[in-house]
Amino acid sequence: MAFTVATYNVLATSYLDRGTYRTPRELLHPEWRVPALVRHIESLAVDLLCLQEVEADVFAALASRLSPVGYTGHYELKARDKPDGCATFFRQSVFSLGHSQRLEYADREKGPQEHSGFIALLAALEHQGLLLGVANTHLRWDRPGTPRHSQLGHRQAVELLDACRHFQPSCDGWVICGDFNRQPQSEVIATFQQAGYRFAHAGRPHVRSCVANGKATLLDYVFFSEALQAQAIDPPEVDGHTVLPSQEQPSDHLALAAELDWRARKEDTA
């Protein structure tokens, strides 16, 4: 049986002062936005949720809403006193947890005291007798033109791929989701593709996941390994004039979703 997955950067309240938003101010207040986020995330109705920029109060609100309808969640904060982290929720009727792991990126040469604090949350989920590896991450943005060897996001991508390869127990296939802070033609995205991963919305140039600096762009991805196949679910259309967050979309990113299934299982039943 196929399963659905969504990745979503929910926009940490702590980071609102870093951006300039055309959103009415009342829609940025946590008193409105956090309950709106919870309702929106529940309405996605997917089997597997990979969320980024999640603060502790948002995770608590999500767990309170999603647990009664059959989800269980795992949450890890970033390091170096950052206020947010990654949260992964899954339907207990679809998956069971085998093992989870927090990966803190060792992304600076000067040592732990200089690392960015960015993380990935890895998990092995049993699904119909097969083991699905799930990686949920938020990669660091680098200024355009930064040489590849100096890009923290590229270093994180390489480290994440290595962690997936060496993850125990060994998984039959992998889904890697998150806010990658890169457009599809970037070196970071190419690194995942060269490792044998595809992203669900490849070949759909109209798909965008956020509006940054007045330009609609794709920065969020559902990657899947060769053991899986995917059918993309398109998000709402946005352009450079779209206001995010909004009444309908309570984050400055859109959730990206896809339906996945095991390739071998499909071939066996063909």
PyMOL commands that set and color helices and strands:
alter all, ss='L'
color gray80, all
select helices_A, chain A and resi 13-18+25-27+30-44+56-69+112-114+148-150+152-166+187-194+263-269
alter helices_A, ss='H'
color red, helices_A
select strands_A, chain A and resi 3-9+48-55+71-77+84-91+96-104+119-127+130-138+173-179+198-199+210-212+215-217+220-224+228-233+256-262
alter strands_A, ss='S'
color yellow, strands_A
deselect
rebuild
show_as cartoon
